[in-house]
Amino acid sequence: MSHAHGPLPQWDIIGGYGSGTYEAEGSNGIVWRLWLVERPVDGDPLAPGYRLAPRDNLISATFISGEHGLYHALDQAGMRIAADAVRADPDGALRQLGLDGQ
């Protein structure tokens, strides 16, 4: 897991292509997991979509919308876990997201 030319983490597929599960390491060394939940189980207060949580504390998951697809969810999750690094290098984040006009 690495950071490629900016503050946003790089995601790795966990469990093989099509698994819907991804992990990335935050700048603080915490490994985060993003996974797809199409049909929440009874008692899950979150809507269908992606869940984001530290790998060692999956029960603390937060919601990431799946409405705009996987890449949008990965970008949203990356910005959430790297918020401090993104604030420190907003131009790098824009460059990574392809929003720097080049």
C-alpha positions in Angstrom: 0.0 0.0 0.0 1.5 3.3 -1.0 0.7 6.9 -1.9 1.3 7.8 -5.6 2.3 11.4 -6.2 -0.1 12.9 -3.6 -1.8 12.5 -0.3 -4.5 10.0 -1.2 -3.9 6.3 -0.4 -3.7 3.6 -3.0 -6.3 0.9 -2.7 -5.5 -2.9 -2.9 -8.2 -5.4 -3.8 -8.7 -7.9 -1.0 -10.0 -11.4 -1.8 -9.5 -11.2 -5.6 -11.1 -9.2 -8.4 -14.8 -8.7 -7.9 -14.7 -9.3 -4.2 -16.0 -5.7 -3.4 -13.4 -5.4 -0.6 -10.5 -3.0 -0.7 -7.8 -1.8 1.8 -5.5 1.2 2.0 -3.1 2.4 4.6 -3.6 5.9 6.0 -0.8 8.3 6.6 -1.0 7.4 10.3 -0.3 3.7 9.6 -3.9 2.6 10.1 -5.1 0.1 7.5 -8.6 0.9 6.4 -11.1 -1.5 4.7 -13.8 -0.5 2.3 -16.4 -3.1 1.4 -19.7 -3.3 -0.5 -22.9 -4.2 1.3 -25.7 -4.7 -1.2 -28.2 -6.1 1.3 -27.6 -5.0 4.9 -28.4 -7.6 7.6 -31.1 -7.0 10.2 -30.0 -4.4 12.7 -27.5 -2.7 10.3 -28.4 1.0 10.6 -26.6 1.9 7.4 -28.1 1.9 3.9 -26.9 -0.3 1.1 -23.6 0.9 -0.2 -20.0 0.8 1.0 -18.7 0.6 4.6 -15.4 2.1 5.7 -13.7 1.1 8.9 -10.2 0.5 10.3 -9.3 -3.1 9.5 -8.9 -3.9 13.2 -12.3 -2.4 14.2 -14.8 -3.3 11.5 -17.8 -2.8 13.8 -17.1 1.0 13.7 -18.0 1.2 10.0 -19.3 4.4 8.4 -21.3 4.7 5.3 -19.9 5.6 1.8 -22.4 5.9 -0.9 -22.3 3.5 -3.8 -24.6 5.6 -5.9 -21.9 6.9 -8.2 -19.9 3.7 -8.5 -16.8 2.1 -7.2 -14.3 4.7 -8.2 -16.3 7.5 -6.6 -16.6 5.4 -3.4 -12.8 4.8 -3.4 -12.1 8.5 -3.9 -14.6 9.5 -1.1 -13.1 6.9 1.3 -9.6 8.0 0.5 -10.4 11.7 1.1 -12.0 10.7 4.4 -9.1 8.7 5.7 -6.5 11.2 4.4 -8.3 14.3 5.4 -5.4 15.9 7.2 -3.0 15.1 4.4 -5.4 16.4 1.8 -5.7 19.7 3.7 -1.9 19.9 3.7 -1.6 19.1 0.0 -4.9 20.0 -1.8 -3.1 20.4 -5.2 -1.7 16.9 -4.8 -5.1 15.5 -4.1 -6.6 17.3 -7.1 -3.8 15.9 -9.3 -4.4 12.4 -8.1 -8.1 12.7 -8.8 -7.4 14.1 -12.3 -9.0 17.4 -11.4 -6.0 19.6 -11.9 -6.9 20.6 -15.5 -4.1 18.6 -17.1 
